[in-house]
């Protein structure tokens, strides 16, 4: 599966659990980018962050892809990072998302706002 197709599956998992401010950052044309895509969203609580990450895992498995290479942050309840190698997922509590400003750090990326 291409990274672009995987990012769409991940977005579907986010939408299933009512994630807000979903953005897909295409980093493929940026020299020395760490991955092909960032998929970023926000949730309102640690419970919702957990539900979003679980939904993403389920959607990815439904299409026959393996689990994330690495998952970080599930215990802190503020920022979950899911690394699918060519697609990296960031699920934030809103104030942490604003603090880290990944969209600004990767401002050269082509950005698609999903909702």
N, CA, C and O atoms as CSV, one atom per row, in Angstrom:
chain,resi,resn,atom,element,x,y,z
A,1,UNK,N,N,0.848,-1.175,0.000
A,1,UNK,CA,C,0.000,0.000,0.000
A,1,UNK,C,C,0.891,1.235,0.000
A,1,UNK,O,O,1.892,1.287,0.714
A,2,UNK,N,N,0.526,2.217,-0.796
A,2,UNK,CA,C,1.311,3.446,-0.835
A,2,UNK,C,C,1.111,4.249,0.447
A,2,UNK,O,O,0.138,4.053,1.174
A,3,UNK,N,N,2.031,5.138,0.703
A,3,UNK,CA,C,1.921,6.008,1.881
A,3,UNK,C,C,0.687,6.901,1.769
A,3,UNK,O,O,0.014,7.163,2.766
A,4,UNK,N,N,0.394,7.363,0.565
A,4,UNK,CA,C,-0.775,8.217,0.373
A,4,UNK,C,C,-2.068,7.453,0.676
A,4,UNK,O,O,-2.962,7.985,1.335
A,5,UNK,N,N,-2.169,6.220,0.201
A,5,UNK,CA,C,-3.351,5.402,0.489
A,5,UNK,C,C,-3.460,5.105,1.979
A,5,UNK,O,O,-4.554,5.140,2.543
A,6,UNK,N,N,-2.332,4.812,2.616
A,6,UNK,CA,C,-2.335,4.554,4.058
A,6,UNK,C,C,-2.789,5.783,4.826
A,6,UNK,O,O,-3.519,5.654,5.809
A,7,UNK,N,N,-2.379,6.965,4.408
A,7,UNK,CA,C,-2.800,8.184,5.101
A,7,UNK,C,C,-4.318,8.344,5.034
A,7,UNK,O,O,-4.926,8.839,5.982
A,8,UNK,N,N,-4.930,7.935,3.937
A,8,UNK,CA,C,-6.396,8.013,3.810
A,8,UNK,C,C,-7.090,7.032,4.747
A,8,UNK,O,O,-8.137,7.343,5.314
A,9,UNK,N,N,-6.508,5.854,4.906
A,9,UNK,CA,C,-7.051,4.871,5.848
A,9,UNK,C,C,-6.957,5.420,7.272
A,9,UNK,O,O,-7.887,5.265,8.064
A,10,UNK,N,N,-5.860,6.044,7.585
A,10,UNK,CA,C,-5.649,6.624,8.915
A,10,UNK,C,C,-6.656,7.736,9.172
A,10,UNK,O,O,-7.206,7.829,10.269
A,11,UNK,N,N,-6.900,8.569,8.186
A,11,UNK,CA,C,-7.905,9.630,8.327
A,11,UNK,C,C,-9.273,9.020,8.624
A,11,UNK,O,O,-10.013,9.531,9.464
A,12,UNK,N,N,-9.608,7.938,7.943
A,12,UNK,CA,C,-10.893,7.270,8.185
A,12,UNK,C,C,-10.996,6.820,9.643
A,12,UNK,O,O,-12.049,6.960,10.265
A,13,UNK,N,N,-9.900,6.279,10.186
A,13,UNK,CA,C,-9.895,5.872,11.590
A,13,UNK,C,C,-10.097,7.050,12.529
A,13,UNK,O,O,-10.773,6.931,13.550
A,14,UNK,N,N,-9.510,8.184,12.179
A,14,UNK,CA,C,-9.687,9.396,12.983
A,14,UNK,C,C,-11.132,9.878,12.934
A,14,UNK,O,O,-11.709,10.244,13.958
A,15,UNK,N,N,-11.704,9.875,11.751
A,15,UNK,CA,C,-13.082,10.351,11.592
A,15,UNK,C,C,-14.075,9.478,12.345
A,15,UNK,O,O,-15.087,9.973,12.843
A,16,UNK,N,N,-13.789,8.175,12.431
A,16,UNK,CA,C,-14.670,7.247,13.143
A,16,UNK,C,C,-14.862,7.658,14.606
A,16,UNK,O,O,-15.915,7.402,15.190
A,17,UNK,N,N,-13.861,8.284,15.186
A,17,UNK,CA,C,-13.927,8.671,16.607
A,17,UNK,C,C,-14.008,10.182,16.788
A,17,UNK,O,O,-13.638,10.716,17.833
A,18,UNK,N,N,-14.500,10.864,15.749
A,18,UNK,CA,C,-14.793,12.305,15.809
A,18,UNK,C,C,-13.585,13.168,16.145
A,18,UNK,O,O,-13.703,14.158,16.866
A,19,UNK,N,N,-12.428,12.791,15.624
A,19,UNK,CA,C,-11.243,13.635,15.783
A,19,UNK,C,C,-11.513,14.980,15.115
A,19,UNK,O,O,-12.266,15.051,14.143
A,20,UNK,N,N,-10.911,16.026,15.623
A,20,UNK,CA,C,-11.121,17.359,15.045
A,20,UNK,C,C,-9.825,17.864,14.406
A,20,UNK,O,O,-8.731,17.387,14.706
A,21,UNK,N,N,-9.986,18.839,13.524
A,21,UNK,CA,C,-8.868,19.508,12.859
A,21,UNK,C,C,-7.876,18.520,12.243
A,21,UNK,O,O,-6.669,18.608,12.466
A,22,UNK,N,N,-8.407,17.588,11.473
A,22,UNK,CA,C,-7.554,16.594,10.823
A,22,UNK,C,C,-6.833,17.266,9.662
A,22,UNK,O,O,-7.452,17.904,8.811
A,23,UNK,N,N,-5.513,17.111,9.643
A,23,UNK,CA,C,-4.698,17.649,8.569
A,23,UNK,C,C,-3.727,16.582,8.077
A,23,UNK,O,O,-3.173,15.811,8.860
A,24,UNK,N,N,-3.536,16.559,6.769
A,24,UNK,CA,C,-2.560,15.669,6.157
A,24,UNK,C,C,-1.470,16.548,5.556
A,24,UNK,O,O,-1.743,17.393,4.703
A,25,UNK,N,N,-0.250,16.345,6.000
A,25,UNK,CA,C,0.900,17.096,5.487
A,25,UNK,C,C,1.703,16.178,4.583
A,25,UNK,O,O,2.215,15.149,5.024
A,26,UNK,N,N,1.809,16.555,3.318
A,26,UNK,CA,C,2.577,15.791,2.341
A,26,UNK,C,C,4.006,16.321,2.356
A,26,UNK,O,O,4.265,17.444,1.925
A,27,UNK,N,N,4.921,15.511,2.851
A,27,UNK,CA,C,6.316,15.915,3.013
A,27,UNK,C,C,7.233,15.358,1.927
A,27,UNK,O,O,8.452,15.514,2.006
A,28,UNK,N,N,6.663,14.717,0.926
A,28,UNK,CA,C,7.480,14.016,-0.072
A,28,UNK,C,C,8.408,14.939,-0.858
A,28,UNK,O,O,9.461,14.491,-1.314
A,29,UNK,N,N,8.058,16.192,-1.029
A,29,UNK,CA,C,8.899,17.106,-1.813
A,29,UNK,C,C,9.855,17.921,-0.948
A,29,UNK,O,O,10.563,18.797,-1.446
A,30,UNK,N,N,9.870,17.627,0.343
A,30,UNK,CA,C,10.743,18.359,1.254
A,30,UNK,C,C,12.013,17.549,1.480
A,30,UNK,O,O,11.978,16.403,1.929
A,31,UNK,N,N,13.120,18.174,1.159
A,31,UNK,CA,C,14.408,17.495,1.303
A,31,UNK,C,C,14.655,17.123,2.768
A,31,UNK,O,O,14.410,17.920,3.675
A,32,UNK,N,N,15.132,15.925,2.977
A,32,UNK,CA,C,15.488,15.402,4.298
A,32,UNK,C,C,14.295,15.256,5.246
A,32,UNK,O,O,14.483,15.220,6.462
A,33,UNK,N,N,13.076,15.173,4.713
A,33,UNK,CA,C,11.907,14.927,5.565
A,33,UNK,C,C,12.027,13.536,6.182
A,33,UNK,O,O,12.584,12.621,5.575
A,34,UNK,N,N,11.505,13.393,7.376
A,34,UNK,CA,C,11.630,12.152,8.122
A,34,UNK,C,C,10.647,11.076,7.670
A,34,UNK,O,O,10.803,9.908,8.025
A,35,UNK,N,N,9.646,11.455,6.898
A,35,UNK,CA,C,8.615,10.536,6.440
A,35,UNK,C,C,7.938,11.140,5.222
A,35,UNK,O,O,8.260,12.262,4.831
A,36,UNK,N,N,7.014,10.420,4.622
A,36,UNK,CA,C,6.290,10.944,3.457
A,36,UNK,C,C,5.087,11.795,3.864
A,36,UNK,O,O,4.794,12.806,3.226
A,37,UNK,N,N,4.395,11.386,4.921
A,37,UNK,CA,C,3.196,12.089,5.362
A,37,UNK,C,C,3.149,12.192,6.881
A,37,UNK,O,O,3.541,11.265,7.590
A,38,UNK,N,N,2.671,13.312,7.362
A,38,UNK,CA,C,2.192,13.451,8.735
A,38,UNK,C,C,0.677,13.529,8.639
A,38,UNK,O,O,0.142,14.232,7.782
A,39,UNK,N,N,-0.008,12.815,9.507
A,39,UNK,CA,C,-1.450,12.956,9.645
A,39,UNK,C,C,-1.678,13.392,11.078
A,39,UNK,O,O,-1.328,12.676,12.016
A,40,UNK,N,N,-2.264,14.563,11.248
A,40,UNK,CA,C,-2.385,15.204,12.559
A,40,UNK,C,C,-3.856,15.437,12.878
A,40,UNK,O,O,-4.636,15.822,12.007
A,41,UNK,N,N,-4.226,15.203,14.122
A,41,UNK,CA,C,-5.592,15.522,14.553
A,41,UNK,C,C,-5.589,15.897,16.029
A,41,UNK,O,O,-4.586,15.752,16.727
A,42,UNK,N,N,-6.737,16.382,16.480
A,42,UNK,CA,C,-6.919,16.743,17.883
A,42,UNK,C,C,-8.072,15.958,18.483
A,42,UNK,O,O,-9.010,15.560,17.793
A,43,UNK,N,N,-7.972,15.751,19.781
A,43,UNK,CA,C,-9.045,15.149,20.561
A,43,UNK,C,C,-9.275,15.989,21.798
A,43,UNK,O,O,-8.459,16.843,22.146
A,44,UNK,N,N,-10.393,15.741,22.459
A,44,UNK,CA,C,-10.777,16.565,23.610
A,44,UNK,C,C,-10.373,16.003,24.963
A,44,UNK,O,O,-10.419,16.716,25.965
A,45,UNK,N,N,-9.981,14.740,25.008
A,45,UNK,CA,C,-9.642,14.123,26.291
A,45,UNK,C,C,-8.673,12.970,26.058
A,45,UNK,O,O,-8.493,12.515,24.928
A,46,UNK,N,N,-8.056,12.508,27.128
A,46,UNK,CA,C,-7.164,11.362,26.998
A,46,UNK,C,C,-7.930,10.123,26.549
A,46,UNK,O,O,-7.387,9.282,25.833
A,47,UNK,N,N,-9.188,10.007,26.967
A,47,UNK,CA,C,-10.028,8.886,26.550
A,47,UNK,C,C,-10.265,8.924,25.044
A,47,UNK,O,O,-10.206,7.889,24.379
A,48,UNK,N,N,-10.531,10.113,24.504
A,48,UNK,CA,C,-10.745,10.225,23.070
A,48,UNK,C,C,-9.452,9.955,22.302
A,48,UNK,O,O,-9.490,9.324,21.245
A,49,UNK,N,N,-8.318,10.415,22.806
A,49,UNK,CA,C,-7.045,10.129,22.152
A,49,UNK,C,C,-6.822,8.622,22.051
A,49,UNK,O,O,-6.403,8.119,21.009
A,50,UNK,N,N,-7.101,7.918,23.121
A,50,UNK,CA,C,-6.963,6.459,23.128
A,50,UNK,C,C,-7.911,5.821,22.118
A,50,UNK,O,O,-7.523,4.913,21.384
A,51,UNK,N,N,-9.151,6.297,22.082
A,51,UNK,CA,C,-10.134,5.751,21.140
A,51,UNK,C,C,-9.722,6.006,19.686
A,51,UNK,O,O,-9.884,5.135,18.832
A,52,UNK,N,N,-9.197,7.186,19.413
A,52,UNK,CA,C,-8.738,7.509,18.059
A,52,UNK,C,C,-7.588,6.593,17.656
A,52,UNK,O,O,-7.582,6.057,16.547
A,53,UNK,N,N,-6.625,6.412,18.536
A,53,UNK,CA,C,-5.471,5.570,18.192
A,53,UNK,C,C,-5.909,4.121,17.970
A,53,UNK,O,O,-5.398,3.453,17.071
A,54,UNK,N,N,-6.826,3.645,18.760
A,54,UNK,CA,C,-7.328,2.279,18.591
A,54,UNK,C,C,-8.094,2.140,17.277
A,54,UNK,O,O,-7.963,1.132,16.583
A,55,UNK,N,N,-8.885,3.145,16.939
A,55,UNK,CA,C,-9.632,3.131,15.686
A,55,UNK,C,C,-8.691,3.118,14.482
A,55,UNK,O,O,-8.938,2.413,13.503
A,56,UNK,N,N,-7.626,3.891,14.556
A,56,UNK,CA,C,-6.635,3.893,13.476
A,56,UNK,C,C,-6.029,2.496,13.316
A,56,UNK,O,O,-5.918,1.983,12.202
A,57,UNK,N,N,-5.642,1.893,14.433
A,57,UNK,CA,C,-5.071,0.546,14.383
A,57,UNK,C,C,-6.039,-0.434,13.718
A,57,UNK,O,O,-5.627,-1.256,12.899
A,58,UNK,N,N,-7.318,-0.347,14.069
A,58,UNK,CA,C,-8.322,-1.245,13.508
A,58,UNK,C,C,-8.501,-1.025,12.006
A,58,UNK,O,O,-8.579,-1.985,11.240
A,59,UNK,N,N,-8.566,0.242,11.587
A,59,UNK,CA,C,-8.739,0.545,10.159
A,59,UNK,C,C,-7.537,0.076,9.348
A,59,UNK,O,O,-7.699,-0.450,8.247
A,60,UNK,N,N,-6.343,0.262,9.880
A,60,UNK,CA,C,-5.134,-0.173,9.180
A,60,UNK,C,C,-5.112,-1.702,9.060
A,60,UNK,O,O,-4.729,-2.236,8.019
A,61,UNK,N,N,-5.515,-2.393,10.105
A,61,UNK,CA,C,-5.547,-3.855,10.063
A,61,UNK,C,C,-6.603,-4.362,9.082
A,61,UNK,O,O,-6.398,-5.390,8.436
A,62,UNK,N,N,-7.731,-3.655,8.962
A,62,UNK,CA,C,-8.797,-4.056,8.032
A,62,UNK,C,C,-8.318,-4.105,6.589
A,62,UNK,O,O,-8.792,-4.924,5.801
A,63,UNK,N,N,-7.381,-3.234,6.241
A,63,UNK,CA,C,-6.879,-3.209,4.861
A,63,UNK,C,C,-5.646,-4.100,4.684
A,63,UNK,O,O,-5.004,-4.081,3.634
A,64,UNK,N,N,-5.327,-4.869,5.708
A,64,UNK,CA,C,-4.261,-5.846,5.590
A,64,UNK,C,C,-2.864,-5.344,5.883
A,64,UNK,O,O,-1.885,-6.038,5.609
A,65,UNK,N,N,-2.759,-4.158,6.432
A,65,UNK,CA,C,-1.443,-3.624,6.799
A,65,UNK,C,C,-1.116,-4.025,8.228
A,65,UNK,O,O,-2.010,-4.273,9.037
A,66,UNK,N,N,0.157,-4.085,8.524
A,66,UNK,CA,C,0.597,-4.439,9.863
A,66,UNK,C,C,0.441,-3.285,10.838
A,66,UNK,O,O,0.036,-2.185,10.462
A,67,UNK,N,N,0.759,-3.545,12.064
A,67,UNK,CA,C,0.670,-2.525,13.096
A,67,UNK,C,C,1.754,-1.474,12.934
A,67,UNK,O,O,2.663,-1.609,12.115
A,68,UNK,N,N,1.636,-0.443,13.723
A,68,UNK,CA,C,2.624,0.632,13.704
A,68,UNK,C,C,3.984,0.083,14.115
A,68,UNK,O,O,4.079,-0.804,14.963
A,69,UNK,N,N,5.031,0.621,13.503
A,69,UNK,CA,C,6.386,0.226,13.847
A,69,UNK,C,C,6.679,0.614,15.295
A,69,UNK,O,O,7.367,-0.104,16.020
A,70,UNK,N,N,6.146,1.755,15.694
A,70,UNK,CA,C,6.352,2.239,17.059
A,70,UNK,C,C,5.176,3.128,17.453
A,70,UNK,O,O,4.655,3.877,16.626
A,71,UNK,N,N,4.757,3.045,18.720
A,71,UNK,CA,C,3.700,3.893,19.273
A,71,UNK,C,C,4.227,4.485,20.571
A,71,UNK,O,O,4.752,3.771,21.426
A,72,UNK,N,N,4.083,5.789,20.707
A,72,UNK,CA,C,4.551,6.492,21.910
A,72,UNK,C,C,3.434,7.369,22.462
A,72,UNK,O,O,2.592,7.856,21.708
A,73,UNK,N,N,3.427,7.568,23.766
A,73,UNK,CA,C,2.588,8.563,24.399
A,73,UNK,C,C,1.224,8.118,24.869
A,73,UNK,O,O,0.463,8.937,25.383
A,74,UNK,N,N,0.885,6.852,24.714
A,74,UNK,CA,C,-0.448,6.420,25.132
A,74,UNK,C,C,-0.669,6.583,26.635
A,74,UNK,O,O,-1.804,6.752,27.081
A,75,UNK,N,N,0.393,6.534,27.403
A,75,UNK,CA,C,0.234,6.636,28.853
A,75,UNK,C,C,0.138,8.071,29.350
A,75,UNK,O,O,-0.378,8.308,30.442
A,76,UNK,N,N,0.627,9.040,28.564
A,76,UNK,CA,C,0.599,10.416,29.074
A,76,UNK,C,C,-0.701,11.148,28.774
A,76,UNK,O,O,-1.020,12.130,29.443
A,77,UNK,N,N,-1.458,10.690,27.781
A,77,UNK,CA,C,-2.771,11.249,27.508
A,77,UNK,C,C,-2.777,12.637,26.898
A,77,UNK,O,O,-3.810,13.307,26.924
A,78,UNK,N,N,-1.656,13.095,26.349
A,78,UNK,CA,C,-1.600,14.430,25.757
A,78,UNK,C,C,-1.210,14.407,24.286
A,78,UNK,O,O,-1.630,15.272,23.518
A,79,UNK,N,N,-0.415,13.431,23.893
A,79,UNK,CA,C,0.079,13.344,22.521
A,79,UNK,C,C,0.426,11.893,22.238
A,79,UNK,O,O,1.297,11.319,22.893
A,80,UNK,N,N,-0.251,11.302,21.268
A,80,UNK,CA,C,0.063,9.941,20.853
A,80,UNK,C,C,0.722,10.018,19.486
A,80,UNK,O,O,0.206,10.670,18.579
A,81,UNK,N,N,1.857,9.357,19.340
A,81,UNK,CA,C,2.569,9.286,18.077
A,81,UNK,C,C,2.543,7.838,17.616
A,81,UNK,O,O,2.899,6.929,18.367
A,82,UNK,N,N,2.118,7.632,16.373
A,82,UNK,CA,C,2.073,6.299,15.789
A,82,UNK,C,C,2.926,6.332,14.520
A,82,UNK,O,O,2.625,7.078,13.588
A,83,UNK,N,N,3.971,5.537,14.486
A,83,UNK,CA,C,4.914,5.570,13.379
A,83,UNK,C,C,4.685,4.371,12.464
A,83,UNK,O,O,4.985,3.232,12.822
A,84,UNK,N,N,4.149,4.649,11.281
A,84,UNK,CA,C,3.967,3.628,10.257
A,84,UNK,C,C,5.060,3.750,9.190
A,84,UNK,O,O,4.848,3.353,8.044
A,85,UNK,N,N,6.185,4.273,9.540
A,85,UNK,CA,C,7.396,4.481,8.746
A,85,UNK,C,C,7.181,5.574,7.692
A,85,UNK,O,O,7.756,6.655,7.819
A,86,UNK,N,N,6.382,5.328,6.670
A,86,UNK,CA,C,6.153,6.333,5.635
A,86,UNK,C,C,5.028,7.301,5.973
A,86,UNK,O,O,4.841,8.311,5.294
A,87,UNK,N,N,4.286,6.990,7.019
A,87,UNK,CA,C,3.228,7.863,7.517
A,87,UNK,C,C,3.374,7.921,9.036
A,87,UNK,O,O,3.412,6.885,9.700
A,88,UNK,N,N,3.455,9.123,9.580
A,88,UNK,CA,C,3.543,9.299,11.024
A,88,UNK,C,C,2.290,10.031,11.485
A,88,UNK,O,O,1.931,11.077,10.945
A,89,UNK,N,N,1.641,9.469,12.479
A,89,UNK,CA,C,0.385,9.983,13.001
A,89,UNK,C,C,0.650,10.718,14.309
A,89,UNK,O,O,1.387,10.237,15.170
A,90,UNK,N,N,0.036,11.894,14.444
A,90,UNK,CA,C,0.119,12.673,15.675
A,90,UNK,C,C,-1.306,12.947,16.143
A,90,UNK,O,O,-2.099,13.548,15.417
A,91,UNK,N,N,-1.628,12.506,17.354
A,91,UNK,CA,C,-2.950,12.728,17.937
A,91,UNK,C,C,-2.727,13.557,19.196
A,91,UNK,O,O,-2.113,13.094,20.157
A,92,UNK,N,N,-3.232,14.783,19.179
A,92,UNK,CA,C,-2.950,15.739,20.250
A,92,UNK,C,C,-4.191,16.143,21.037
A,92,UNK,O,O,-5.299,16.169,20.502
A,93,UNK,N,N,-3.992,16.457,22.315
A,93,UNK,CA,C,-4.915,17.326,23.039
A,93,UNK,C,C,-4.663,18.715,22.459
A,93,UNK,O,O,-3.513,19.071,22.198
A,94,UNK,N,N,-5.718,19.505,22.252
A,94,UNK,CA,C,-5.604,20.747,21.484
A,94,UNK,C,C,-4.505,21.691,21.982
A,94,UNK,O,O,-3.751,22.215,21.162
A,95,UNK,N,N,-4.387,21.925,23.287
A,95,UNK,CA,C,-3.381,22.889,23.748
A,95,UNK,C,C,-1.950,22.399,23.469
A,95,UNK,O,O,-1.060,23.213,23.226
A,96,UNK,N,N,-1.728,21.102,23.500
A,96,UNK,CA,C,-0.400,20.561,23.169
A,96,UNK,C,C,-0.123,20.709,21.674
A,96,UNK,O,O,1.008,20.969,21.265
A,97,UNK,N,N,-1.156,20.541,20.876
A,97,UNK,CA,C,-0.977,20.720,19.433
A,97,UNK,C,C,-0.552,22.151,19.120
A,97,UNK,O,O,0.345,22.379,18.309
A,98,UNK,N,N,-1.194,23.095,19.759
A,98,UNK,CA,C,-0.839,24.500,19.554
A,98,UNK,C,C,0.580,24.779,20.050
A,98,UNK,O,O,1.324,25.523,19.411
A,99,UNK,N,N,0.955,24.190,21.177
A,99,UNK,CA,C,2.284,24.403,21.746
A,99,UNK,C,C,3.383,23.909,20.803
A,99,UNK,O,O,4.363,24.615,20.567
A,100,UNK,N,N,3.221,22.704,20.266
A,100,UNK,CA,C,4.261,22.126,19.413
A,100,UNK,C,C,4.226,22.653,17.984
A,100,UNK,O,O,5.270,22.711,17.334
A,101,UNK,N,N,3.082,23.032,17.487
A,101,UNK,CA,C,2.956,23.678,16.185
A,101,UNK,C,C,3.615,22.943,15.028
A,101,UNK,O,O,4.350,23.549,14.249
A,102,UNK,N,N,3.362,21.650,14.907
A,102,UNK,CA,C,3.973,20.877,13.823
A,102,UNK,C,C,3.629,21.427,12.445
A,102,UNK,O,O,4.456,21.399,11.534
A,103,UNK,N,N,2.417,21.923,12.297
A,103,UNK,CA,C,2.012,22.481,11.011
A,103,UNK,C,C,2.908,23.663,10.623
A,103,UNK,O,O,3.208,23.858,9.445
A,104,UNK,N,N,3.329,24.442,11.614
A,104,UNK,CA,C,4.220,25.571,11.346
A,104,UNK,C,C,5.650,25.109,11.084
A,104,UNK,O,O,6.336,25.654,10.220
A,105,UNK,N,N,6.092,24.107,11.829
A,105,UNK,CA,C,7.449,23.587,11.643
A,105,UNK,C,C,7.645,23.010,10.241
A,105,UNK,O,O,8.731,23.105,9.669
A,106,UNK,N,N,6.606,22.421,9.705
A,106,UNK,CA,C,6.655,21.831,8.378
A,106,UNK,C,C,5.820,22.663,7.409
A,106,UNK,O,O,5.051,22.123,6.614
A,107,UNK,N,N,5.979,23.967,7.484
A,107,UNK,CA,C,5.189,24.908,6.702
A,107,UNK,C,C,5.361,24.780,5.199
A,107,UNK,O,O,4.510,25.250,4.444
A,108,UNK,N,N,6.448,24.152,4.743
A,108,UNK,CA,C,6.662,23.970,3.310
A,108,UNK,C,C,5.876,22.790,2.744
A,108,UNK,O,O,5.813,22.604,1.529
A,109,UNK,N,N,5.290,22.010,3.614
A,109,UNK,CA,C,4.544,20.831,3.172
A,109,UNK,C,C,3.234,21.239,2.526
A,109,UNK,O,O,2.629,22.251,2.882
A,110,UNK,N,N,2.808,20.422,1.565
A,110,UNK,CA,C,1.469,20.608,1.006
A,110,UNK,C,C,0.497,20.094,2.052
A,110,UNK,O,O,0.598,18.945,2.482
A,111,UNK,N,N,-0.443,20.933,2.466
A,111,UNK,CA,C,-1.338,20.593,3.562
A,111,UNK,C,C,-2.767,20.454,3.064
A,111,UNK,O,O,-3.261,21.281,2.298
A,112,UNK,N,N,-3.419,19.393,3.516
A,112,UNK,CA,C,-4.832,19.170,3.210
A,112,UNK,C,C,-5.597,19.153,4.520
A,112,UNK,O,O,-5.326,18.325,5.389
A,113,UNK,N,N,-6.549,20.061,4.667
A,113,UNK,CA,C,-7.409,20.098,5.842
A,113,UNK,C,C,-8.606,19.206,5.568
A,113,UNK,O,O,-9.352,19.443,4.618
A,114,UNK,N,N,-8.797,18.183,6.391
A,114,UNK,CA,C,-9.890,17.234,6.177
A,114,UNK,C,C,-11.175,17.727,6.820
A,114,UNK,O,O,-12.245,17.651,6.216
A,115,UNK,N,N,-11.074,18.233,8.045
A,115,UNK,CA,C,-12.272,18.798,8.700
A,115,UNK,C,C,-11.869,19.874,9.665
A,115,UNK,O,O,-12.727,20.472,10.315
